[in-house]
Amino acid sequence: MVSNTDIILDSIAEGVFTIDLDWHITSFNAAAERITGMSREEAVGKLCAEVFRATVCEDSCMLRRTMESGEPVINEEISIVRSDGETIPVSISTALLRDSEGNIIGGVETFRDLSVIEELRKELSASHTFYDIISKNHQMYNLFDIMPDLAESESTVLIVGESGTGKELFARAIHDLSARSEGPIVTVNCGALPDTLLEAELFGYREGAFTDARKDKPGRFARAEGGTIFLDEIGDISPATQVKLLRVLQERVYEPLGATESVTADVRVITATNRDLDAMVEDGTFRRDLYYRINVVRLSVPPLRERREDIPLLVDHFTGRFNRLRGRNVTGVTSDVMSILMGHDFPGNVRELENIIEHAFVLCRSGMIGIRHLPDSFRQPEGGERPVDTASLPELEGRFIMEALRRNGWNRERTAAELGMHKTTLWRKIKRLGLRLPSKDGRAPPTTGG
């Protein structure tokens, strides 16, 4: 006979099951059957780990945590394996189960299928990805817009930006979009090689050019023939190498060390730097004529602190990537961690964020990345206070919107365009977050008195 409790449970859209103190399933609702692919008759009486096959069962079972601590778990994202072998994402919550006298008689777990949400998340991520560059920032979109036209030309490109902003990704995107995409792209980190080695690496050498030159060796320009060469940290090369590089850009020829004849270079040159080349030209440490040759088209990549809206996208991207590389099932970061990351200035930019997530994967095998999984500097700094902004996500969102409004003279239409949202959406966010704007809303230019 079906009880009223069973009728109520079967009307709930979320999966629900209960266990006794020996971890055997005592009830299993209709939604649990649908999500797991296992019938109630099969599930009841079995150990919960045999039915609800979650990636966290072995080392960090949420229900066991609740049974031992008495504290409920709320909306933790994990993955389970259905009876047909398919792995699906779910959100689970747990609580203690008590009898009418308040005695603990077991536990209850509710869960909902996140497959549709995960698909939407993937679609959203794809819409913010441009040739492996992930962003929804308006400055980055401006760069994306000009990339196809830039790639179509053969002009030399200078990419400027702080270390870790992803300058090499832009170089690869330009190459992949160009008519040279079938050819190679060769990367040279000019700052990683001493000047004597850099010249040999760039231009190659002939047998007998120096003591250890026992046979000819082609340089990076030769290996990039028909394709693209990316000269990273161009500001670190010596004046002597600057002269030789200038000749390649002016005449499209170079001479390997020890050679008696010039070699033609059919190569597109893309350069990048994190240094202030304008200042270097002024103080004479970088040749003015070379600067004009490499600075035909200039791309300025903004640092991560100027595009904080990209942090959640990048966290999802790196989490997915390390899951695939390490066979893990980490489902994301907690709201506390996201708040810390959103408040951090990231002097190391995207590379620093990637390192933080990689560090977390050493300590977190499944479930959500928590504060305890972050590097020590985020968890236990000197003085006992965390040197990062620990405001809630709504507070951080409010600050972000206020900064954008201030930049646009409090004009909501321009601000909405910059943030990539409709102006009515912006207005709803302003009201929801309780943001106080100046009485002048910026929709019309200020007038001056006579």
C-alpha positions in Angstrom: 0.0 0.0 0.0 1.3 3.4 -1.0 1.7 5.8 2.0 0.9 9.5 2.0 4.6 10.1 2.5 5.5 8.2 -0.7 2.8 10.2 -2.6 4.4 13.4 -1.5 7.9 12.3 -2.2 6.9 11.1 -5.7 5.5 14.5 -6.5 8.8 16.3 -5.9 11.0 17.0 -8.9 14.2 16.4 -7.0 15.5 12.9 -6.3 15.2 11.9 -2.6 16.4 8.9 -0.8 16.8 8.0 2.9 19.2 5.7 4.7 19.2 3.9 8.1 22.2 4.0 10.5 23.7 1.0 8.6 23.7 3.0 5.3 21.0 0.9 3.7 18.5 2.8 1.6 15.0 2.8 3.2 13.1 5.0 0.6 13.7 6.1 -3.0 11.3 8.4 -4.8 10.2 8.6 -8.4 12.6 11.4 -9.3 15.5 9.4 -7.9 14.5 6.5 -10.1 14.5 8.7 -13.2 17.8 10.4 -12.4 19.8 7.3 -11.4 18.1 4.9 -13.9 17.5 2.4 -11.0 14.1 1.3 -9.8 12.8 1.7 -6.3 12.7 -2.1 -5.9 16.3 -2.4 -6.9 17.5 0.4 -4.7 15.7 -0.1 -1.3 17.7 -2.3 1.0 21.0 -1.8 -0.8 23.9 0.3 0.5 23.6 3.8 -0.7 27.1 3.7 -2.3 25.9 0.8 -4.5 22.9 2.8 -5.8 23.9 6.5 -5.7 27.3 6.0 -7.3 28.9 9.3 -6.8 32.5 10.4 -7.4 32.8 11.5 -3.8 31.6 8.3 -2.1 35.0 6.9 -1.3 36.9 9.8 0.1 34.5 12.7 0.9 30.9 11.4 1.1 28.6 14.4 1.8 26.0 12.3 3.7 28.7 10.7 5.9 30.0 14.2 6.7 26.5 15.1 7.8 26.0 11.9 9.8 29.2 12.5 11.7 29.0 16.3 12.2 25.3 16.9 12.3 25.8 19.7 9.8 23.7 19.7 6.6 25.3 20.0 3.2 23.6 22.5 0.8 23.7 22.3 -3.0 27.1 20.7 -3.5 27.8 19.9 -7.1 29.2 16.4 -7.8 28.8 13.7 -10.5 27.1 10.3 -10.3 27.2 7.3 -12.5 23.7 6.2 -13.7 22.8 2.5 -14.0 23.5 2.7 -17.7 27.0 3.9 -17.1 26.4 7.6 -18.1 28.1 10.1 -15.8 25.9 13.1 -15.1 26.3 16.2 -12.9 24.0 16.7 -9.9 23.5 19.1 -7.0 23.0 17.4 -3.6 21.9 18.4 -0.2 22.0 16.3 3.0 20.4 16.3 6.4 19.9 14.1 9.5 16.7 12.0 9.7 15.1 12.0 13.2 12.1 10.2 14.7 9.3 11.9 16.5 11.3 12.0 19.7 14.3 13.7 18.1 16.5 10.6 17.9 18.8 10.2 14.8 17.6 7.2 12.8 19.4 7.9 9.6 20.0 10.5 6.9 18.3 12.0 3.9 19.8 13.2 0.6 18.1 15.2 -2.1 19.6 15.7 -5.5 18.7 17.3 -8.8 20.0 16.7 -12.3 22.2 19.5 -13.6 22.7 18.1 -17.1 20.7 20.8 -18.8 22.4 23.5 -16.8 25.8 22.0 -17.7 24.9 22.0 -21.4 23.9 25.7 -21.1 27.1 26.4 -19.3 29.1 24.8 -22.1 27.2 26.8 -24.7 27.8 30.0 -22.7 31.5 29.1 -22.4 31.7 28.5 -26.2 30.1 31.8 -26.9 32.9 33.6 -24.9 35.7 31.7 -26.5 37.8 33.0 -29.5 40.5 30.6 -30.7 41.3 29.4 -27.1 41.0 33.0 -25.7 38.3 33.1 -23.1 36.6 36.4 -22.3 33.4 38.4 -22.2 35.1 41.7 -21.6 34.3 44.6 -24.0 38.0 45.5 -24.4 38.8 41.9 -25.4 35.8 41.8 -27.7 37.2 44.9 -29.5 40.4 42.9 -30.1 38.4 39.9 -31.3 36.6 42.0 -33.8 39.8 43.2 -35.6 41.6 39.9 -35.5 40.3 38.5 -38.8 41.2 41.7 -40.7 44.6 41.7 -39.0 45.3 38.1 -39.8 44.4 38.6 -43.4 47.2 41.2 -43.8 50.9 40.4 -43.7 51.7 43.3 -41.3 54.0 42.9 -38.4 52.1 42.9 -35.1 53.3 44.1 -31.7 51.3 42.6 -28.8 51.7 44.5 -25.5 50.5 43.4 -22.1 51.7 42.3 -18.6 53.2 38.9 -18.1 50.6 36.1 -18.0 47.9 37.9 -20.0 47.9 35.4 -22.8 49.9 37.3 -25.5 51.0 34.0 -27.1 47.3 33.0 -27.5 46.7 36.1 -29.6 49.7 35.3 -31.7 48.5 31.8 -32.4 45.0 33.1 -33.2 46.4 35.6 -35.8 48.4 32.7 -37.3 45.4 30.3 -37.4 43.2 32.9 -39.0 45.7 33.8 -41.7 46.6 32.4 -45.1 49.7 31.0 -43.4 47.7 28.7 -41.1 48.9 25.6 -42.9 52.5 26.6 -42.2 54.3 26.4 -38.9 54.2 28.8 -36.0 57.5 29.0 -34.1 57.8 30.7 -30.7 61.0 32.2 -29.4 61.2 33.6 -25.8 63.9 36.2 -26.4 64.2 36.9 -22.7 65.1 33.3 -21.9 68.3 33.1 -24.0 71.6 34.9 -23.6 72.4 37.1 -26.6 75.1 34.8 -28.0 72.7 31.9 -28.1 69.7 33.9 -29.3 71.4 34.9 -32.5 72.2 31.3 -33.3 68.7 30.2 -32.4 67.1 32.8 -34.6 69.3 32.6 -37.7 71.0 29.2 -37.4 74.6 28.4 -38.2 76.8 26.7 -40.7 79.2 23.8 -39.9 82.5 25.3 -38.6 81.0 28.6 -37.6 82.4 28.1 -34.1 84.1 25.3 -32.1 81.1 23.1 -31.5 79.4 23.7 -34.8 80.0 20.2 -36.3 77.1 20.4 -38.7 74.6 22.9 -40.2 71.7 23.8 -37.9 68.7 25.7 -39.2 67.4 28.6 -37.0 63.9 29.5 -35.9 63.4 31.7 -39.0 64.2 28.7 -41.2 61.8 26.5 -39.3 59.1 29.1 -39.6 59.4 29.3 -43.4 56.0 29.8 -44.9 54.5 30.4 -41.6 54.8 32.7 -38.6 57.5 33.4 -36.0 56.4 34.8 -32.6 59.2 36.7 -30.8 58.1 37.0 -27.2 59.7 39.5 -24.8 61.2 41.4 -27.8 62.2 44.2 -25.4 64.9 42.0 -23.9 67.1 41.6 -27.0 70.5 43.3 -27.2 71.3 46.2 -29.5 73.4 43.9 -31.7 70.6 41.4 -32.2 68.2 44.4 -32.8 70.3 45.4 -35.8 70.1 41.9 -37.3 66.4 41.6 -36.7 65.9 45.0 -38.3 67.5 43.7 -41.5 65.1 40.7 -41.6 62.1 43.0 -41.3 63.4 45.6 -43.9 64.9 43.3 -46.5 63.4 39.9 -45.7 66.9 38.3 -45.7 69.3 37.1 -43.0 72.6 35.3 -42.7 73.2 32.2 -40.6 76.3 32.4 -38.5 79.3 31.3 -40.6 77.4 31.7 -43.9 78.7 33.6 -46.9 75.3 34.1 -48.6 72.0 35.6 -47.4 68.9 33.5 -47.0 65.4 34.8 -47.9 62.8 34.7 -45.1 59.2 34.1 -46.1 58.0 34.5 -42.6 55.4 36.7 -40.9 56.7 38.3 -37.7 54.6 38.8 -34.6 56.3 40.3 -31.5 55.2 40.8 -27.9 56.5 42.5 -24.8 55.6 43.4 -21.2 58.0 46.3 -21.2 57.4 50.0 -22.1 59.1 50.1 -25.5 58.3 53.8 -25.9 60.3 54.6 -22.8 63.1 52.3 -24.0 63.2 54.1 -27.3 63.5 57.5 -25.5 66.4 56.3 -23.3 68.2 54.7 -26.2 68.0 51.0 -25.1 65.7 50.0 -28.0 66.3 51.1 -31.6 63.7 53.6 -32.9 63.8 52.2 -36.4 63.2 48.7 -35.2 60.4 49.9 -33.0 58.6 51.5 -36.0 59.1 48.2 -37.9 57.5 46.0 -35.3 54.8 48.5 -34.2 52.8 48.5 -37.5 49.8 47.1 -35.7 49.6 47.2 -31.9 47.3 45.0 -29.7 47.1 46.0 -26.1 45.9 43.0 -23.9 44.2 44.2 -20.7 45.3 42.7 -17.4 43.0 40.4 -15.6 42.2 42.9 -12.8 40.6 45.1 -15.5 38.4 42.3 -16.7 37.3 40.6 -13.5 34.1 39.4 -15.2 36.3 36.8 -17.0 37.5 35.2 -13.7 34.4 32.8 -13.4 34.8 31.8 -17.0 38.5 31.1 -16.6 37.9 29.2 -13.3 35.4 26.9 -15.2 37.9 26.5 -18.1 40.8 25.6 -15.9 38.7 23.3 -13.7 37.5 21.4 -16.8 41.0 21.2 -18.2 42.6 19.8 -15.0 39.7 17.4 -14.6 40.5 15.9 -18.0 44.3 15.9 -17.5 44.1 14.3 -14.1 41.0 12.2 -14.3 39.3 14.1 -11.5 35.8 15.3 -10.9 36.1 18.7 -9.3 32.9 20.5 -9.9 33.9 24.1 -9.3 34.8 26.5 -6.5 32.7 27.5 -3.5 31.2 31.0 -3.3 33.8 31.9 -0.6 36.6 31.0 -3.0 35.0 32.8 -5.9 34.7 35.9 -3.7 38.4 35.8 -2.8 39.4 35.3 -6.5 37.1 38.2 -7.6 38.8 40.5 -5.1 42.4 39.5 -5.9 44.4 41.8 -8.2 46.3 39.0 -10.0 49.7 40.6 -10.6 50.5 37.3 -12.5 47.2 37.6 -14.5 45.7 34.5 -16.2 48.8 32.5 -15.6 48.5 33.2 -11.8 44.9 32.1 -11.8 45.8 28.9 -13.6 48.5 28.2 -11.0 46.0 28.7 -8.2 43.5 26.2 -9.7 46.3 23.7 -10.4 47.5 24.1 -6.7 43.9 23.4 -5.6 43.7 20.2 -7.6 46.7 18.8 -5.7 44.6 19.0 -2.5 41.0 18.6 -3.9 40.2 15.3 -5.6 36.5 15.8 -6.1 33.6 18.1 -5.1 34.1 21.8 -4.7 37.4 23.7 -4.2 37.2 25.4 -0.8 39.4 27.9 0.9 41.4 25.1 2.5 42.6 24.0 -1.0 44.0 27.4 -1.9 47.7 28.4 -1.7 48.9 29.4 1.8 48.9 33.1 0.9 45.2 33.0 0.6 44.6 30.9 3.7 47.0 31.9 6.4 48.9 35.2 5.7 51.0 37.0 8.2 49.1 39.1 10.7 46.2 36.6 10.6 44.1 38.6 8.1 43.5 37.5 4.5 45.0 40.2 2.2 42.2 39.8 -0.3 38.7 41.2 -0.6 36.3 38.8 1.1 33.2 40.6 0.1 30.2 38.6 -1.0 29.6 38.1 -4.7 26.7 40.5 -4.8 28.9 43.2 -3.2 31.7 42.5 -5.7 29.2 42.7 -8.6 27.9 46.0 -7.2 31.4 47.4 -7.1 32.1 46.3 -10.6 28.9 47.9 -11.9 29.6 51.1 -10.0 33.1 51.3 -11.5 31.8 50.8 -15.0 29.1 53.5 -14.4 31.7 55.9 -13.1 33.9 55.3 -16.2 31.0 56.2 -18.4 30.0 59.3 -16.6 27.0 57.5 -15.0 25.4 57.0 -18.4 23.4 53.7 -18.1 23.2 53.1 -21.9 26.9 53.4 -22.5 27.6 51.3 -19.3 25.3 48.5 -20.4 26.9 48.5 -23.9 30.4 48.2 -22.2 29.2 45.4 -19.9 27.5 43.5 -22.8 24.0 43.6 -21.4 20.7 45.3 -22.2 20.1 48.6 -20.4 17.0 47.2 -18.7 19.0 44.3 -17.4 21.5 46.8 -16.0 18.7 48.8 -14.3 17.3 45.6 -12.7 20.8 44.8 -11.3 21.2 48.3 -10.0 17.8 48.0 -8.1 18.4 44.5 -6.9 21.9 45.4 -5.5 20.6 48.6 -4.0 23.2 50.8 -5.7 22.9 54.5 -5.0 23.6 56.6 -8.2 24.1 60.4 -8.4 21.0 62.4 -9.2 22.5 63.2 -12.6 22.2 59.9 -14.5 24.5 60.7 -17.4 21.9 60.3 -20.1 22.5 63.9 -21.3 25.7 66.0 -21.3 25.9 68.5 -18.4 24.9 72.1 -19.2 26.8 75.2 -18.2 25.2 78.3 -16.8 25.4 81.7 -18.5 
